């Protein structure tokens, strides 16, 4: 039988977050603990911080499945890219390295894929048929592609080349902050980005996640798209929810 409780950990460019999750409801059973990502984002430093975080999250719950999500292409437990973290991650057998350090089985997954899976189980993509494209607007842009609830992993559409630019450098929330863009100016870039996705994938629904999606009323109404575009339900917790849920799914 599947576990109904698991631990989710979300490793990001700025923070590492974790909590115990109820997988029936998607509710957090503990406070969400967050520790800043060590400068430079090197593997050993992140492993040390994650070990500390897990010890704080998992008090007395040593046997729970653990899922970890990370901003990289993940193939067979290996991190195959590195954006906003150290290049040392490229080609690293991350899942087994973390298993050794944390002394328990781990399931490793891309952060946007985890968020997309969480929204399909507990949020805005629940019971939605057809093609759903979730985008997370944060330090980078993460994407998760779902067809009838089935995830196509590692789409990495934040790195689409538009006008010769890796477009997450123009349209991620970090670009808005870095360049102090107004909602209008940022929305002009988002318009280009979502129109390109729309032309390529003809989705039935766009879901917009990341912390900034709590301000969706300031920018989503500015976009002119054929496809419905709605905010994610779980925003900054979607990664930990999805990582926990996928850890249990992969145990079965
Ligand atoms: C990374 C993706 C990640 C996204 C959001 C991108 O820069 O390449 O793997 O999902 O940022 O964190």
Boltz pocket constraint, residues with backbone or C-beta under 6 A from the ligand:
constraints:
  - pocket:
      binder: B
      contacts: [[A, 70], [A, 71], [A, 72], [A, 73], [A, 81], [A, 82], [A, 83], [A, 84], [A, 110], [A, 111], [A, 112], [A, 113], [A, 136], [A, 138], [A, 139], [A, 140], [A, 141], [A, 142], [A, 143], [A, 156], [A, 158], [A, 168]]
      max_distance: 6.0
